[in-house]
Amino acid sequence: MPDLDRVVREIADEMRARPDRGTVASYIPELARADAAAFGLAVVDVEGRAAVAGDGDVPFSIQSISKVFTLTLALGMAGDRLWRRVGREPSGSPFNSIVQLEREAGVPRNPFINAGAIAVTDLILSGHQPREALGEILRFMQALALDQTIAIDEAVAASEKRTGFRNAALANYMRSFGVIENPVDYTLGVYFHHCAIAMTCRQLATAGLFLAHDGRHPLTGHSVISAERARRINAVMLTCGHYDGSGEFAYRVGLPGKSGVGGGILAIAPGKASVAVWSPGLDAAGNSHLGRIALESLTKRMGWSIFAA
Ligand SMILES: NC(=O)CC[C@H](N)C(=O)O
């Protein structure tokens, strides 16, 4: 078995030396301030051993990675009723696309494209005030990451609120079909804020551990979700977690993964470890360019692809 600490350090060094970095997202103006040269990597295994390198302890905007955790919360609250409001098929379209909604009665393809995540957020919000729903999501992240200091970057949330015209279009469109039940402003407010949670790679990898361990957090012993649901969340991450780049990610990395436009990726090696990587430059599908390359190298060196014997 290769030495995990060494592998993680070597990958961080290799990535930091590379000239190709992708393009930092700027459609949310505040995200454009990210340092394109940053690179962080953290692996936490199911025994709790952590290997962290580069900027693995620097907080960044988790953006769409939050959708894994809102899906988990919503499944815990609503159970399989959730699947009446959102599908679980890859979209083959960009993360912010609206095209399928008209043909498919306002039901988004999956919980990881923006429309689907907004529908999931709406479900969490129902019966609560936005402040309560957001508090619930934040406390969930803090509990999973074993770190009460995790917070929302208000500047990022405000920046997306000012410029989130597409998300507003998606939400209004779904509201017209009754897929969204709450006032659109409330649902979007909660959505923008949970996307604006700032976390480090170490915190994120710790938070993802339950997905590598049959739904039970190995460090607290708490059952977060049933083993069956954990397996299914991993399945949806594999097929939909990188939007129209999901096929390529499965082909190259071979792990369930979820990306965010802040440049982070959470990847799960079931039974083994939870991995978080961060490099702000994105590829054409909006996924971290070096993040994917680093994960490809990690799974190859550790033999962690779910498709390997
Ligand atoms: N892919 C992403 O990370 C997108 C999340 C971002 N908050 C948006 O709605 O556009």
The ligand as an SDF file (V2000), in Angstrom:
LIG
                    3D

 10  9  0  0  0  0  0  0  0  0999 V2000
  -21.7570   24.8290  -10.0880 N   0  0  0  0  0  0  0  0  0  0  0  0
  -21.8900   25.5950   -9.0230 C   0  0  0  0  0  0  0  0  0  0  0  0
  -21.1240   25.5340   -8.0740 O   0  0  0  0  0  0  0  0  0  0  0  0
  -22.9900   26.6020   -9.0980 C   0  0  0  0  0  0  0  0  0  0  0  0
  -23.3880   27.1720   -7.7560 C   0  0  0  0  0  0  0  0  0  0  0  0
  -23.7060   28.6330   -7.8080 C   0  0  0  0  0  0  0  0  0  0  0  0
  -24.1290   29.0770   -6.5120 N   0  0  0  0  0  0  0  0  0  0  0  0
  -24.7840   28.9100   -8.8350 C   0  0  0  0  0  0  0  0  0  0  0  0
  -25.9330   28.7500   -8.5240 O   0  0  0  0  0  0  0  0  0  0  0  0
  -24.5330   29.2800   -9.9300 O   0  0  0  0  0  0  0  0  0  0  0  0
  1  2  1  0
  2  3  2  0
  2  4  1  0
  4  5  1  0
  5  6  1  0
  6  7  1  0
  6  8  1  0
  8  9  2  0
  8 10  1  0
M  END
$$$$
